[in-house]
Structures are given as C-alpha cells and as structure tokens.
C-alpha cells in the first residue's frame, strides 16, 4: 500500500460517524453488508449525513456499494483494511517481528472467514 492510500484510509476513519459506520459494516460482514437505510437506523444518522460519510469511505476504498432494487447496499472492503494494517505493521517492533506475532496471528486468523464470504 502506498503512503497516500494509507493516509486516505486513516483520514476517512478519523471521524466518529465514519468509524462507527465502518465498524458496523465490518460486523455485518463483507458478504452481507447493510442497506443504507439500515445503517442510518442502527446508528441514528440522518440520510444526508450518512450519504456524505459513505462517500468519503467509498473514496478511500474502505467500502463498496451495490444497488439492490431501490436501495443501495454497502459492504466493507476487508482487503483494503488488511492492506492498511499490514502497511502499519510492516516495520513493527524495531526489526523484531516476533513481538508483533500475536497481533499478526490474530488478524490473519480472524480475516480468513471474511475472505470466503466475500462477494465478487
């Protein structure tokens, strides 16, 4: 991941509403996602506010969308998040990657179910 892409992702998540939206979508999972109206209801966000925040997350590559009839469904981009985490951890622990092994093992093990559930 390039530094500018990492900064775009971090910037997109550095706002409370967008972070809440992204975390909610991660809970729903990359195969299921959530309809915009359901996100709005779950977080108590007005539709226009949600739309603006989803646009920022889309531009950063952290979510994707798919039209489903009259509604739009949003999905977390787990690959983008994994790349961001890898970028942040790649020079971990002053050249002693064993110190980061518990974190790396945890994120790798937890990421596996998301990969097989992800829609094309």
Secondary structure, 3 states (H helix, E strand, C coil): CCHHHHHHHHHHHCCHHHHHHHHHHHHHCCCCCEEHHHHHHHHCCCHHHHHHHHHHHHHCCCEEEEEECCEEEEEECHHHHHHHHHHHHCCHHHHCHHHHHHHHHHHHHHHHHHHHHCCC
